[in-house]
Amino acid sequence: MQEKGLTFKQAVNEAIRAGAAPRRRSAGLRFDSYDMGEALVDVTKALQLAGELEDQDRARGLSQGK
């Protein structure tokens, strides 16, 4: 605010306008992908598996007094 000589209200409004403005897309931005092979678990039950793993981790933490 001091560098630009803005009031708080002006700075907030400028930040809102900047955030609401359409973003330019980066030309040439690309991500490589890799074949990771067959899934080792039935992915249709992925959320259930994640819950079970989280439960096991919490139980281990409780037994260790964490």
PQR file of N, CA, C, O and H, with PARSE charges and radii, in Angstrom:
ATOM      1  N   MET A   1       0.824  -1.178   0.000 -0.4000 1.5000
ATOM      2  CA  MET A   1       0.000   0.000   0.000 -0.0000 2.0000
ATOM      3  C   MET A   1       0.869   1.243   0.000  0.5500 1.7000
ATOM      4  O   MET A   1       0.602   2.201  -0.725 -0.5500 1.4000
ATOM      5  N   GLN A   2       1.919   1.221   0.823 -0.4000 1.5000
ATOM      6  CA  GLN A   2       2.790   2.390   0.900 -0.0000 2.0000
ATOM      7  C   GLN A   2       3.534   2.617  -0.402  0.5500 1.7000
ATOM      8  O   GLN A   2       3.680   3.754  -0.850 -0.5500 1.4000
ATOM      9  H   GLN A   2       2.136   0.442   1.412  0.4000 1.0000
ATOM     10  N   GLU A   3       4.013   1.518  -1.020 -0.4000 1.5000
ATOM     11  CA  GLU A   3       4.762   1.653  -2.272 -0.0000 2.0000
ATOM     12  C   GLU A   3       3.913   2.276  -3.366  0.5500 1.7000
ATOM     13  O   GLU A   3       4.411   3.081  -4.153 -0.5500 1.4000
ATOM     14  H   GLU A   3       3.895   0.594  -0.656  0.4000 1.0000
ATOM     15  N   LYS A   4       2.635   1.914  -3.425 -0.4000 1.5000
ATOM     16  CA  LYS A   4       1.748   2.433  -4.469 -0.0000 2.0000
ATOM     17  C   LYS A   4       0.975   3.663  -4.022  0.5500 1.7000
ATOM     18  O   LYS A   4       0.285   4.293  -4.824 -0.5500 1.4000
ATOM     19  H   LYS A   4       2.230   1.261  -2.785  0.4000 1.0000
ATOM     20  N   GLY A   5       1.087   4.002  -2.758 -0.4000 1.5000
ATOM     21  CA  GLY A   5       0.372   5.171  -2.246 -0.0000 2.0000
ATOM     22  C   GLY A   5      -1.138   4.970  -2.226  0.5500 1.7000
ATOM     23  O   GLY A   5      -1.898   5.888  -2.534 -0.5500 1.4000
ATOM     24  H   GLY A   5       1.647   3.490  -2.106  0.4000 1.0000
ATOM     25  N   LEU A   6      -1.569   3.763  -1.862 -0.4000 1.5000
ATOM     26  CA  LEU A   6      -2.991   3.443  -1.852 -0.0000 2.0000
ATOM     27  C   LEU A   6      -3.547   3.403  -0.441  0.5500 1.7000
ATOM     28  O   LEU A   6      -2.831   3.134   0.524 -0.5500 1.4000
ATOM     29  H   LEU A   6      -0.952   3.017  -1.612  0.4000 1.0000
ATOM     30  N   THR A   7      -4.833   3.675  -0.345 -0.4000 1.5000
ATOM     31  CA  THR A   7      -5.511   3.488   0.930 -0.0000 2.0000
ATOM     32  C   THR A   7      -5.839   1.998   1.055  0.5500 1.7000
ATOM     33  O   THR A   7      -5.716   1.245   0.088 -0.5500 1.4000
ATOM     34  H   THR A   7      -5.414   3.893  -1.129  0.4000 1.0000
ATOM     35  N   PHE A   8      -6.253   1.587   2.237 -0.4000 1.5000
ATOM     36  CA  PHE A   8      -6.622   0.191   2.449 -0.0000 2.0000
ATOM     37  C   PHE A   8      -7.756  -0.212   1.508  0.5500 1.7000
ATOM     38  O   PHE A   8      -7.712  -1.275   0.889 -0.5500 1.4000
ATOM     39  H   PHE A   8      -6.353   2.198   3.022  0.4000 1.0000
ATOM     40  N   LYS A   9      -8.758   0.637   1.408 -0.4000 1.5000
ATOM     41  CA  LYS A   9      -9.911   0.357   0.553 -0.0000 2.0000
ATOM     42  C   LYS A   9      -9.479   0.221  -0.903  0.5500 1.7000
ATOM     43  O   LYS A   9      -9.945  -0.683  -1.596 -0.5500 1.4000
ATOM     44  H   LYS A   9      -8.794   1.501   1.911  0.4000 1.0000
ATOM     45  N   GLN A  10      -8.610   1.089  -1.376 -0.4000 1.5000
ATOM     46  CA  GLN A  10      -8.135   1.011  -2.752 -0.0000 2.0000
ATOM     47  C   GLN A  10      -7.353  -0.276  -2.990  0.5500 1.7000
ATOM     48  O   GLN A  10      -7.497  -0.909  -4.036 -0.5500 1.4000
ATOM     49  H   GLN A  10      -8.232   1.824  -0.812  0.4000 1.0000
ATOM     50  N   ALA A  11      -6.530  -0.661  -2.026 -0.4000 1.5000
ATOM     51  CA  ALA A  11      -5.738  -1.880  -2.153 -0.0000 2.0000
ATOM     52  C   ALA A  11      -6.640  -3.114  -2.200  0.5500 1.7000
ATOM     53  O   ALA A  11      -6.403  -4.026  -2.993 -0.5500 1.4000
ATOM     54  H   ALA A  11      -6.413  -0.146  -1.177  0.4000 1.0000
ATOM     55  N   VAL A  12      -7.675  -3.146  -1.353 -0.4000 1.5000
ATOM     56  CA  VAL A  12      -8.614  -4.269  -1.353 -0.0000 2.0000
ATOM     57  C   VAL A  12      -9.343  -4.338  -2.689  0.5500 1.7000
ATOM     58  O   VAL A  12      -9.458  -5.414  -3.276 -0.5500 1.4000
ATOM     59  H   VAL A  12      -7.867  -2.406  -0.709  0.4000 1.0000
ATOM     60  N   ASN A  13      -9.833  -3.207  -3.172 -0.4000 1.5000
ATOM     61  CA  ASN A  13     -10.542  -3.187  -4.451 -0.0000 2.0000
ATOM     62  C   ASN A  13      -9.636  -3.629  -5.596  0.5500 1.7000
ATOM     63  O   ASN A  13     -10.080  -4.347  -6.492 -0.5500 1.4000
ATOM     64  H   ASN A  13      -9.740  -2.333  -2.696  0.4000 1.0000
ATOM     65  N   GLU A  14      -8.386  -3.214  -5.576 -0.4000 1.5000
ATOM     66  CA  GLU A  14      -7.434  -3.606  -6.614 -0.0000 2.0000
ATOM     67  C   GLU A  14      -7.190  -5.115  -6.570  0.5500 1.7000
ATOM     68  O   GLU A  14      -7.122  -5.768  -7.611 -0.5500 1.4000
ATOM     69  H   GLU A  14      -8.026  -2.631  -4.848  0.4000 1.0000
ATOM     70  N   ALA A  15      -7.061  -5.660  -5.370 -0.4000 1.5000
ATOM     71  CA  ALA A  15      -6.849  -7.102  -5.222 -0.0000 2.0000
ATOM     72  C   ALA A  15      -8.063  -7.892  -5.711  0.5500 1.7000
ATOM     73  O   ALA A  15      -7.909  -8.935  -6.346 -0.5500 1.4000
ATOM     74  H   ALA A  15      -7.117  -5.129  -4.524  0.4000 1.0000
ATOM     75  N   ILE A  16      -9.253  -7.405  -5.421 -0.4000 1.5000
ATOM     76  CA  ILE A  16     -10.476  -8.073  -5.878 -0.0000 2.0000
ATOM     77  C   ILE A  16     -10.554  -8.045  -7.397  0.5500 1.7000
ATOM     78  O   ILE A  16     -10.866  -9.057  -8.023 -0.5500 1.4000
ATOM     79  H   ILE A  16      -9.378  -6.557  -4.904  0.4000 1.0000
ATOM     80  N   ARG A  17     -10.272  -6.893  -7.989 -0.4000 1.5000
ATOM     81  CA  ARG A  17     -10.308  -6.781  -9.452 -0.0000 2.0000
ATOM     82  C   ARG A  17      -9.276  -7.710 -10.096  0.5500 1.7000
ATOM     83  O   ARG A  17      -9.567  -8.363 -11.098 -0.5500 1.4000
ATOM     84  H   ARG A  17     -10.018  -6.070  -7.480  0.4000 1.0000
ATOM     85  N   ALA A  18      -8.085  -7.768  -9.526 -0.4000 1.5000
ATOM     86  CA  ALA A  18      -7.034  -8.628 -10.082 -0.0000 2.0000
ATOM     87  C   ALA A  18      -7.438 -10.094  -9.985  0.5500 1.7000
ATOM     88  O   ALA A  18      -7.172 -10.868 -10.904 -0.5500 1.4000
ATOM     89  H   ALA A  18      -7.849  -7.237  -8.712  0.4000 1.0000
ATOM     90  N   GLY A  19      -8.070 -10.482  -8.894 -0.4000 1.5000
ATOM     91  CA  GLY A  19      -8.490 -11.862  -8.729 -0.0000 2.0000
ATOM     92  C   GLY A  19      -9.662 -12.235  -9.613  0.5500 1.7000
ATOM     93  O   GLY A  19      -9.797 -13.395 -10.002 -0.5500 1.4000
ATOM     94  H   GLY A  19      -8.286  -9.853  -8.147  0.4000 1.0000
ATOM     95  N   ALA A  20     -10.513 -11.269  -9.938 -0.4000 1.5000
ATOM     96  CA  ALA A  20     -11.693 -11.535 -10.755 -0.0000 2.0000
ATOM     97  C   ALA A  20     -11.404 -11.433 -12.249  0.5500 1.7000
ATOM     98  O   ALA A  20     -12.219 -11.861 -13.066 -0.5500 1.4000
ATOM     99  H   ALA A  20     -10.403 -10.327  -9.622  0.4000 1.0000
ATOM    100  N   ALA A  21     -10.261 -10.875 -12.611 -0.4000 1.5000
ATOM    101  CA  ALA A  21      -9.915 -10.705 -14.027 -0.0000 2.0000
ATOM    102  C   ALA A  21      -9.648 -12.057 -14.669  0.5500 1.7000
ATOM    103  O   ALA A  21      -9.135 -12.965 -14.016 -0.5500 1.4000
ATOM    104  H   ALA A  21      -9.598 -10.528 -11.947  0.4000 1.0000
ATOM    105  N   PRO A  22      -9.993 -12.196 -15.946 -0.5600 1.5000
ATOM    106  CA  PRO A  22      -9.689 -13.457 -16.639  0.2800 2.0000
ATOM    107  C   PRO A  22      -8.187 -13.707 -16.653  0.5500 1.7000
ATOM    108  O   PRO A  22      -7.387 -12.784 -16.807 -0.5500 1.4000
ATOM    109  N   ARG A  23      -7.828 -14.959 -16.489 -0.4000 1.5000
ATOM    110  CA  ARG A  23      -6.410 -15.309 -16.446 -0.0000 2.0000
ATOM    111  C   ARG A  23      -5.920 -15.685 -17.828  0.5500 1.7000
ATOM    112  O   ARG A  23      -6.640 -16.290 -18.622 -0.5500 1.4000
ATOM    113  H   ARG A  23      -8.477 -15.708 -16.364  0.4000 1.0000
ATOM    114  N   ARG A  24      -4.686 -15.315 -18.097 -0.4000 1.5000
ATOM    115  CA  ARG A  24      -4.068 -15.705 -19.360 -0.0000 2.0000
ATOM    116  C   ARG A  24      -3.562 -17.128 -19.224  0.5500 1.7000
ATOM    117  O   ARG A  24      -3.054 -17.520 -18.174 -0.5500 1.4000
ATOM    118  H   ARG A  24      -4.101 -14.823 -17.453  0.4000 1.0000
ATOM    119  N   ARG A  25      -3.703 -17.885 -20.277 -0.4000 1.5000
ATOM    120  CA  ARG A  25      -3.188 -19.253 -20.270 -0.0000 2.0000
ATOM    121  C   ARG A  25      -1.743 -19.236 -20.716  0.5500 1.7000
ATOM    122  O   ARG A  25      -1.366 -18.502 -21.630 -0.5500 1.4000
ATOM    123  H   ARG A  25      -4.116 -17.566 -21.130  0.4000 1.0000
ATOM    124  N   SER A  26      -0.946 -20.045 -20.067 -0.4000 1.5000
ATOM    125  CA  SER A  26       0.450 -20.170 -20.436 -0.0000 2.0000
ATOM    126  C   SER A  26       0.564 -21.060 -21.659  0.5500 1.7000
ATOM    127  O   SER A  26       0.104 -22.202 -21.655 -0.5500 1.4000
ATOM    128  H   SER A  26      -1.252 -20.642 -19.325  0.4000 1.0000
ATOM    129  N   ALA A  27       1.164 -20.542 -22.676 -0.4000 1.5000
ATOM    130  CA  ALA A  27       1.376 -21.341 -23.883 -0.0000 2.0000
ATOM    131  C   ALA A  27       2.502 -22.327 -23.622  0.5500 1.7000
ATOM    132  O   ALA A  27       3.538 -21.964 -23.064 -0.5500 1.4000
ATOM    133  H   ALA A  27       1.537 -19.615 -22.679  0.4000 1.0000
ATOM    134  N   GLY A  28       2.304 -23.542 -24.016 -0.4000 1.5000
ATOM    135  CA  GLY A  28       3.360 -24.533 -23.905 -0.0000 2.0000
ATOM    136  C   GLY A  28       3.466 -25.215 -22.560  0.5500 1.7000
ATOM    137  O   GLY A  28       4.382 -26.012 -22.360 -0.5500 1.4000
ATOM    138  H   GLY A  28       1.463 -23.836 -24.470  0.4000 1.0000
ATOM    139  N   LEU A  29       2.573 -24.940 -21.631 -0.4000 1.5000
ATOM    140  CA  LEU A  29       2.617 -25.616 -20.338 -0.0000 2.0000
ATOM    141  C   LEU A  29       2.164 -27.053 -20.549  0.5500 1.7000
ATOM    142  O   LEU A  29       1.054 -27.295 -21.022 -0.5500 1.4000
ATOM    143  H   LEU A  29       1.828 -24.292 -21.793  0.4000 1.0000
ATOM    144  N   ARG A  30       3.009 -27.990 -20.204 -0.4000 1.5000
ATOM    145  CA  ARG A  30       2.740 -29.389 -20.481 -0.0000 2.0000
ATOM    146  C   ARG A  30       3.261 -30.248 -19.347  0.5500 1.7000
ATOM    147  O   ARG A  30       4.306 -29.951 -18.768 -0.5500 1.4000
ATOM    148  H   ARG A  30       3.911 -27.793 -19.820  0.4000 1.0000
ATOM    149  N   PHE A  31       2.542 -31.306 -19.028 -0.4000 1.5000
ATOM    150  CA  PHE A  31       2.962 -32.232 -17.996 -0.0000 2.0000
ATOM    151  C   PHE A  31       3.128 -33.616 -18.610  0.5500 1.7000
ATOM    152  O   PHE A  31       2.285 -34.060 -19.390 -0.5500 1.4000
ATOM    153  H   PHE A  31       1.694 -31.547 -19.498  0.4000 1.0000
ATOM    154  N   ASP A  32       4.193 -34.283 -18.264 -0.4000 1.5000
ATOM    155  CA  ASP A  32       4.414 -35.635 -18.744 -0.0000 2.0000
ATOM    156  C   ASP A  32       3.526 -36.601 -17.978  0.5500 1.7000
ATOM    157  O   ASP A  32       3.230 -36.388 -16.802 -0.5500 1.4000
ATOM    158  H   ASP A  32       4.878 -33.922 -17.631  0.4000 1.0000
ATOM    159  N   SER A  33       3.105 -37.655 -18.647 -0.4000 1.5000
ATOM    160  CA  SER A  33       2.326 -38.688 -17.975 -0.0000 2.0000
ATOM    161  C   SER A  33       3.050 -40.022 -18.151  0.5500 1.7000
ATOM    162  O   SER A  33       3.791 -40.230 -19.112 -0.5500 1.4000
ATOM    163  H   SER A  33       3.345 -37.828 -19.603  0.4000 1.0000
ATOM    164  N   TYR A  34       2.814 -40.903 -17.206 -0.4000 1.5000
ATOM    165  CA  TYR A  34       3.497 -42.186 -17.203 -0.0000 2.0000
ATOM    166  C   TYR A  34       2.498 -43.300 -16.942  0.5500 1.7000
ATOM    167  O   TYR A  34       1.562 -43.130 -16.160 -0.5500 1.4000
ATOM    168  H   TYR A  34       2.212 -40.734 -16.425  0.4000 1.0000
ATOM    169  N   ASP A  35       2.692 -44.420 -17.583 -0.4000 1.5000
ATOM    170  CA  ASP A  35       1.868 -45.597 -17.341 -0.0000 2.0000
ATOM    171  C   ASP A  35       2.330 -46.241 -16.037  0.5500 1.7000
ATOM    172  O   ASP A  35       3.482 -46.657 -15.918 -0.5500 1.4000
ATOM    173  H   ASP A  35       3.453 -44.558 -18.217  0.4000 1.0000
ATOM    174  N   MET A  36       1.437 -46.319 -15.074 -0.4000 1.5000
ATOM    175  CA  MET A  36       1.796 -46.878 -13.770 -0.0000 2.0000
ATOM    176  C   MET A  36       1.395 -48.338 -13.650  0.5500 1.7000
ATOM    177  O   MET A  36       1.528 -48.929 -12.578 -0.5500 1.4000
ATOM    178  H   MET A  36       0.501 -45.981 -15.171  0.4000 1.0000
ATOM    179  N   GLY A  37       0.906 -48.930 -14.736 -0.4000 1.5000
ATOM    180  CA  GLY A  37       0.566 -50.344 -14.715 -0.0000 2.0000
ATOM    181  C   GLY A  37      -0.784 -50.599 -14.083  0.5500 1.7000
ATOM    182  O   GLY A  37      -1.557 -49.683 -13.804 -0.5500 1.4000
ATOM    183  H   GLY A  37       0.798 -48.450 -15.607  0.4000 1.0000
ATOM    184  N   GLU A  38      -1.039 -51.873 -13.866 -0.4000 1.5000
ATOM    185  CA  GLU A  38      -2.297 -52.299 -13.255 -0.0000 2.0000
ATOM    186  C   GLU A  38      -2.366 -51.848 -11.802  0.5500 1.7000
ATOM    187  O   GLU A  38      -1.351 -51.810 -11.107 -0.5500 1.4000
ATOM    188  H   GLU A  38      -0.411 -52.618 -14.092  0.4000 1.0000
ATOM    189  N   ALA A  39      -3.562 -51.507 -11.351 -0.4000 1.5000
ATOM    190  CA  ALA A  39      -3.763 -51.133  -9.955 -0.0000 2.0000
ATOM    191  C   ALA A  39      -3.589 -52.376  -9.081  0.5500 1.7000
ATOM    192  O   ALA A  39      -4.017 -53.467  -9.458 -0.5500 1.4000
ATOM    193  H   ALA A  39      -4.386 -51.538 -11.916  0.4000 1.0000
ATOM    194  N   LEU A  40      -2.973 -52.214  -7.938 -0.4000 1.5000
ATOM    195  CA  LEU A  40      -2.747 -53.338  -7.027 -0.0000 2.0000
ATOM    196  C   LEU A  40      -3.948 -53.600  -6.130  0.5500 1.7000
ATOM    197  O   LEU A  40      -4.034 -54.651  -5.496 -0.5500 1.4000
ATOM    198  H   LEU A  40      -2.625 -51.327  -7.632  0.4000 1.0000
ATOM    199  N   VAL A  41      -4.867 -52.657  -6.074 -0.4000 1.5000
ATOM    200  CA  VAL A  41      -6.088 -52.821  -5.289 -0.0000 2.0000
ATOM    201  C   VAL A  41      -7.275 -52.483  -6.175  0.5500 1.7000
ATOM    202  O   VAL A  41      -7.124 -51.815  -7.197 -0.5500 1.4000
ATOM    203  H   VAL A  41      -4.797 -51.802  -6.589  0.4000 1.0000
ATOM    204  N   ASP A  42      -8.441 -52.938  -5.789 -0.4000 1.5000
ATOM    205  CA  ASP A  42      -9.668 -52.635  -6.516 -0.0000 2.0000
ATOM    206  C   ASP A  42      -9.985 -51.153  -6.315  0.5500 1.7000
ATOM    207  O   ASP A  42     -10.397 -50.749  -5.228 -0.5500 1.4000
ATOM    208  H   ASP A  42      -8.564 -53.481  -4.958  0.4000 1.0000
ATOM    209  N   VAL A  43      -9.794 -50.342  -7.356 -0.4000 1.5000
ATOM    210  CA  VAL A  43      -9.940 -48.889  -7.210 -0.0000 2.0000
ATOM    211  C   VAL A  43     -11.388 -48.467  -6.994  0.5500 1.7000
ATOM    212  O   VAL A  43     -11.645 -47.327  -6.609 -0.5500 1.4000
ATOM    213  H   VAL A  43      -9.459 -50.670  -8.240  0.4000 1.0000
ATOM    214  N   THR A  44     -12.336 -49.365  -7.235 -0.4000 1.5000
ATOM    215  CA  THR A  44     -13.729 -49.017  -6.959 -0.0000 2.0000
ATOM    216  C   THR A  44     -13.966 -48.904  -5.457  0.5500 1.7000
ATOM    217  O   THR A  44     -14.973 -48.344  -5.025 -0.5500 1.4000
ATOM    218  H   THR A  44     -12.128 -50.292  -7.548  0.4000 1.0000
ATOM    219  N   LYS A  45     -13.048 -49.431  -4.671 -0.4000 1.5000
ATOM    220  CA  LYS A  45     -13.151 -49.360  -3.208 -0.0000 2.0000
ATOM    221  C   LYS A  45     -12.079 -48.430  -2.628  0.5500 1.7000
ATOM    222  O   LYS A  45     -11.702 -48.563  -1.464 -0.5500 1.4000
ATOM    223  H   LYS A  45     -12.229 -49.885  -5.022  0.4000 1.0000
ATOM    224  N   ALA A  46     -11.594 -47.498  -3.437 -0.4000 1.5000
ATOM    225  CA  ALA A  46     -10.480 -46.648  -3.029 -0.0000 2.0000
ATOM    226  C   ALA A  46     -10.808 -45.815  -1.786  0.5500 1.7000
ATOM    227  O   ALA A  46      -9.972 -45.697  -0.890 -0.5500 1.4000
ATOM    228  H   ALA A  46     -11.900 -47.390  -4.383  0.4000 1.0000
ATOM    229  N   LEU A  47     -11.998 -45.244  -1.719 -0.4000 1.5000
ATOM    230  CA  LEU A  47     -12.358 -44.434  -0.553 -0.0000 2.0000
ATOM    231  C   LEU A  47     -12.439 -45.287   0.707  0.5500 1.7000
ATOM    232  O   LEU A  47     -12.024 -44.857   1.784 -0.5500 1.4000
ATOM    233  H   LEU A  47     -12.677 -45.341  -2.447  0.4000 1.0000
ATOM    234  N   GLN A  48     -12.969 -46.484   0.569 -0.4000 1.5000
ATOM    235  CA  GLN A  48     -13.040 -47.385   1.719 -0.0000 2.0000
ATOM    236  C   GLN A  48     -11.632 -47.742   2.189  0.5500 1.7000
ATOM    237  O   GLN A  48     -11.353 -47.735   3.388 -0.5500 1.4000
ATOM    238  H   GLN A  48     -13.306 -46.833  -0.306  0.4000 1.0000
ATOM    239  N   LEU A  49     -10.748 -48.053   1.245 -0.4000 1.5000
ATOM    240  CA  LEU A  49      -9.368 -48.386   1.588 -0.0000 2.0000
ATOM    241  C   LEU A  49      -8.678 -47.203   2.264  0.5500 1.7000
ATOM    242  O   LEU A  49      -7.968 -47.379   3.254 -0.5500 1.4000
ATOM    243  H   LEU A  49     -10.974 -48.059   0.271  0.4000 1.0000
ATOM    244  N   ALA A  50      -8.887 -46.003   1.733 -0.4000 1.5000
ATOM    245  CA  ALA A  50      -8.278 -44.812   2.336 -0.0000 2.0000
ATOM    246  C   ALA A  50      -8.771 -44.620   3.765  0.5500 1.7000
ATOM    247  O   ALA A  50      -7.991 -44.266   4.649 -0.5500 1.4000
ATOM    248  H   ALA A  50      -9.464 -45.860   0.929  0.4000 1.0000
ATOM    249  N   GLY A  51     -10.052 -44.848   3.994 -0.4000 1.5000
ATOM    250  CA  GLY A  51     -10.605 -44.739   5.338 -0.0000 2.0000
ATOM    251  C   GLY A  51     -10.016 -45.763   6.288  0.5500 1.7000
ATOM    252  O   GLY A  51      -9.700 -45.450   7.436 -0.5500 1.4000
ATOM    253  H   GLY A  51     -10.686 -45.136   3.276  0.4000 1.0000
ATOM    254  N   GLU A  52      -9.868 -46.988   5.805 -0.4000 1.5000
ATOM    255  CA  GLU A  52      -9.286 -48.035   6.647 -0.0000 2.0000
ATOM    256  C   GLU A  52      -7.831 -47.720   6.995  0.5500 1.7000
ATOM    257  O   GLU A  52      -7.407 -47.913   8.135 -0.5500 1.4000
ATOM    258  H   GLU A  52     -10.125 -47.242   4.873  0.4000 1.0000
ATOM    259  N   LEU A  53      -7.072 -47.237   6.020 -0.4000 1.5000
ATOM    260  CA  LEU A  53      -5.673 -46.874   6.284 -0.0000 2.0000
ATOM    261  C   LEU A  53      -5.583 -45.717   7.281  0.5500 1.7000
ATOM    262  O   LEU A  53      -4.709 -45.700   8.149 -0.5500 1.4000
ATOM    263  H   LEU A  53      -7.416 -47.080   5.094  0.4000 1.0000
ATOM    264  N   GLU A  54      -6.495 -44.750   7.146 -0.4000 1.5000
ATOM    265  CA  GLU A  54      -6.509 -43.619   8.082 -0.0000 2.0000
ATOM    266  C   GLU A  54      -6.866 -44.097   9.486  0.5500 1.7000
ATOM    267  O   GLU A  54      -6.272 -43.648  10.467 -0.5500 1.4000
ATOM    268  H   GLU A  54      -7.205 -44.764   6.442  0.4000 1.0000
ATOM    269  N   ASP A  55      -7.836 -45.008   9.583 -0.4000 1.5000
ATOM    270  CA  ASP A  55      -8.213 -45.557  10.884 -0.0000 2.0000
ATOM    271  C   ASP A  55      -7.041 -46.277  11.535  0.5500 1.7000
ATOM    272  O   ASP A  55      -6.791 -46.106  12.729 -0.5500 1.4000
ATOM    273  H   ASP A  55      -8.318 -45.372   8.786  0.4000 1.0000
ATOM    274  N   GLN A  56      -6.318 -47.084  10.755 -0.4000 1.5000
ATOM    275  CA  GLN A  56      -5.154 -47.800  11.275 -0.0000 2.0000
ATOM    276  C   GLN A  56      -4.093 -46.830  11.777  0.5500 1.7000
ATOM    277  O   GLN A  56      -3.483 -47.055  12.823 -0.5500 1.4000
ATOM    278  H   GLN A  56      -6.520 -47.222   9.785  0.4000 1.0000
ATOM    279  N   ASP A  57      -3.872 -45.743  11.025 -0.4000 1.5000
ATOM    280  CA  ASP A  57      -2.877 -44.753  11.414 -0.0000 2.0000
ATOM    281  C   ASP A  57      -3.276 -44.050  12.711  0.5500 1.7000
ATOM    282  O   ASP A  57      -2.438 -43.817  13.583 -0.5500 1.4000
ATOM    283  H   ASP A  57      -4.367 -45.561  10.175  0.4000 1.0000
ATOM    284  N   ARG A  58      -4.554 -43.718  12.828 -0.4000 1.5000
ATOM    285  CA  ARG A  58      -5.032 -43.073  14.066 -0.0000 2.0000
ATOM    286  C   ARG A  58      -4.916 -44.008  15.254  0.5500 1.7000
ATOM    287  O   ARG A  58      -4.515 -43.593  16.341 -0.5500 1.4000
ATOM    288  H   ARG A  58      -5.234 -43.908  12.120  0.4000 1.0000
ATOM    289  N   ALA A  59      -5.268 -45.278  15.048 -0.4000 1.5000
ATOM    290  CA  ALA A  59      -5.171 -46.258  16.134 -0.0000 2.0000
ATOM    291  C   ALA A  59      -3.722 -46.417  16.577  0.5500 1.7000
ATOM    292  O   ALA A  59      -3.443 -46.505  17.773 -0.5500 1.4000
ATOM    293  H   ALA A  59      -5.593 -45.615  14.164  0.4000 1.0000
ATOM    294  N   ARG A  60      -2.798 -46.453  15.618 -0.4000 1.5000
ATOM    295  CA  ARG A  60      -1.390 -46.559  15.945 -0.0000 2.0000
ATOM    296  C   ARG A  60      -0.936 -45.320  16.731  0.5500 1.7000
ATOM    297  O   ARG A  60      -0.182 -45.441  17.697 -0.5500 1.4000
ATOM    298  H   ARG A  60      -3.024 -46.381  14.647  0.4000 1.0000
ATOM    299  N   GLY A  61      -1.385 -44.155  16.326 -0.4000 1.5000
ATOM    300  CA  GLY A  61      -1.021 -42.932  17.034 -0.0000 2.0000
ATOM    301  C   GLY A  61      -1.561 -42.915  18.458  0.5500 1.7000
ATOM    302  O   GLY A  61      -0.868 -42.490  19.382 -0.5500 1.4000
ATOM    303  H   GLY A  61      -1.997 -44.056  15.541  0.4000 1.0000
ATOM    304  N   LEU A  62      -2.790 -43.372  18.636 -0.4000 1.5000
ATOM    305  CA  LEU A  62      -3.379 -43.414  19.979 -0.0000 2.0000
ATOM    306  C   LEU A  62      -2.647 -44.409  20.870  0.5500 1.7000
ATOM    307  O   LEU A  62      -2.435 -44.150  22.055 -0.5500 1.4000
ATOM    308  H   LEU A  62      -3.353 -43.718  17.885  0.4000 1.0000
ATOM    309  N   SER A  63      -2.261 -45.543  20.303 -0.4000 1.5000
ATOM    310  CA  SER A  63      -1.567 -46.545  21.118 -0.0000 2.0000
ATOM    311  C   SER A  63      -0.171 -46.073  21.518  0.5500 1.7000
ATOM    312  O   SER A  63       0.388 -46.543  22.509 -0.5500 1.4000
ATOM    313  H   SER A  63      -2.432 -45.753  19.341  0.4000 1.0000
ATOM    314  N   GLN A  64       0.387 -45.147  20.748 -0.4000 1.5000
ATOM    315  CA  GLN A  64       1.718 -44.607  21.060 -0.0000 2.0000
ATOM    316  C   GLN A  64       1.619 -43.318  21.879  0.5500 1.7000
ATOM    317  O   GLN A  64       2.634 -42.700  22.201 -0.5500 1.4000
ATOM    318  H   GLN A  64      -0.068 -44.766  19.943  0.4000 1.0000
ATOM    319  N   GLY A  65       0.394 -42.920  22.212 -0.4000 1.5000
ATOM    320  CA  GLY A  65       0.192 -41.741  23.045 -0.0000 2.0000
ATOM    321  C   GLY A  65       0.324 -40.423  22.292  0.5500 1.7000
ATOM    322  O   GLY A  65       0.614 -39.393  22.899 -0.5500 1.4000
ATOM    323  H   GLY A  65      -0.431 -43.422  21.951  0.4000 1.0000
ATOM    324  N   LYS A  66       0.119 -40.442  21.002 -0.4000 1.5000
ATOM    325  CA  LYS A  66       0.229 -39.207  20.204 -0.0000 2.0000
ATOM    326  C   LYS A  66      -1.105 -38.550  20.026  0.5500 1.7000
ATOM    327  O   LYS A  66      -1.197 -37.504  19.383 -0.5500 1.4000
ATOM    328  H   LYS A  66      -0.116 -41.279  20.508  0.4000 1.0000
TER
END
